[in-house]
């Protein structure tokens, strides 16, 4: 009986699409909850967000990103200039040992510039992140709705490190 149930379970599993992995790891770096916000049809730019944890004992840095969805992918932050918030590119994002860096709307983020097509909710966007120590890490970003905000982040991590790595 156990053999029949096991065989039936495996047969069902073969036809069920697996859920997208929520975590990606390279060396001591773990990227979790990577997502991008859907864009209007004529948008030429889009944003990507995630949590990055440095589980190691040495600092690391996110130094770049690339994706086939846009010819230019930059690391960005928001800065206040008087009463106006503006986006600015950063050379890198510091990843201190044992800490989580939140990349979220209104803070640090990946900027896709020159989108080839709109980002559509429920699609998946391939992105390669480049870390100074951990090397390259290929991730998949789930595209969420146009008004999506950060979700499923452990309490205390929402914006606590949103300004690390700003080098203008």
N, C-alpha and C positions, 0 to 999 in steps of 0.2 A: 504494500500500500504506500509506504514512504517513497519508494522508487517511482511509482506512478505520479504521486503529488509533486515530487521533485522535477520529473520530466515535464509535467503540465506547467509548473512554475517557470521553468526555463523556456518553454515554448512561448508563453505569454510575454516573458521578458524580452524575447527576441523581436517582438512586434511593437513594443512600447518604446517610444522615443525617450532616451534618458534626459533627465533635467540638466540644464547647463551647470557646469561646475561653478561654484561660488567663490572658490579660492584657487590661486595659482602661486607656485613657489619656485624661487630660484635662489640657491644658496641659503642665506639666513633671512631672505626677504619673502614675505607673504603678502599677496595682493588679494583683497576680498571685496565682494560686492561691486565689481566694476560695472558701470553703466554709463550710457550716454542719453542725452535728452533728445526726443524727437524734434525735428525742425519743420518749419513751414516749407512748402514746395519750392519757393524761390530762394531760400536761405543758402548762402555760400559758406557759412561758418557754423560750427556746432561745438558742443562741450562734452567732455568725458570726465567721469568722477570715480573715486574709489577710496578704499582705506589701504594704507601701506604700513605693514608692521615690520620693524627690523628686530628679529628674534636673536640676533647675534650680539657679540660683545664689542664689535668694532663699528664705527659709523660707516654709513654708505650714503650714496647720493643717487637720486633719479636725475640723469643727465640728458635724456632725450626720449622721443617716442616717434613712431611712424605707423602708417596705416595705408592700405590700398584705397581707402575711401576718400583721401584728400592728398594733394601733392605736398602740402606743408602741414606739419603737426608740431605745435609748440607747447611748452610748459608755460602756464600763465598764473597770475594772481590778480586780485582786485586791490586797488589802493584808493584812498580818499584824497582828492585834490579839492580843498575847500569843502563845498557841499556836494560835490559830485564824485561818484565811485567810477573808476576807470579800470579797464583791464590792461595789464602790462606783462610782457614776456619776462621770464626769469631764466637764467642760465642753467640752474639746477635747483633741486629741492633736497635739502638736508634730511637725512633719515638717521636720527640719533639711535644708538643701541638701546634696545628694550622699550622703544616708544612707538606709538601709532601716529601716523600723519594722515589727517583727513583731507581728501581732495573733494570739495563739495561746492555747490552753487554759492556764489558770493565770496569764494575764497580761492584756494589753489585749484587748478584744473588743467586738463589737457584740452587744447584748442585745435580743432580740425579746421584748416583754412583752405578754401577752394574746393568745397565738397563737390564730388562728381555727381551726386544725386542726394535727395533729401534723406535724412535719417528717419526711418519709419518705425513706429512703435511695434514691439515684439520681434523685430529683426535682431540680428546679432552682428556686431562690428568687430573685426579682427584688429588688434593693436599689438605692436611690439614695443615694449618698454626697455630702455637701456639704463642699466645701473652701473655705477663706477666700479664696484667690487663684485656684485652678483652676476654681472653680464646681462645678456638678453633674456627677456621673458615674454613669451607670446601669451596674450590673454584674449578673452572674448567678452565684449561689453554688450550687455542686454540693453536694447533701446526702450526707454520708458516714455510715457506721455509727455507732451509739450510742457505741461506745468509741473512735472515731477520734481520732487525734492529728495534729499537724502533720506533713506529709510533703513531700518534694521541695523542701526549703529548702537553699540553698547553705550549706556549712559555714561557721560563724562568724556566721550570722544567726539562729540558734535562741536567741531570748531575749536577744540582746545589747542590744536596745533596748526590752525589755519594760516598762520603767517610765517612759518618756518621756511628758510631757504629763499627769502626774498632778496635778490641781488639785482638791483635796477641799474 
